[in-house]
């Protein structure tokens, strides 16, 4: 199937031409895709945090939410001392 390249504005205009129930279906389909991509990103990030915490001698799954927050804050600001 050939790929048709449209601008974002063109796609929006095409969706606006659909009957209201089809507009809703299109938006729900897009939202479902976005939700799945969000879940994929969260799983990837958690895996990376587990790996990095292990490298720092910590066990991500045994850390409390507060400990995780401090750890992430330390990672984000490793150029300055935080919570140590």
Secondary structure as UniProt FT lines:
FT   HELIX           8..16
FT   HELIX           20..55
FT   TURN            56..57
FT   HELIX           60..62
FT   HELIX           65..76
FT   TURN            77..79
//
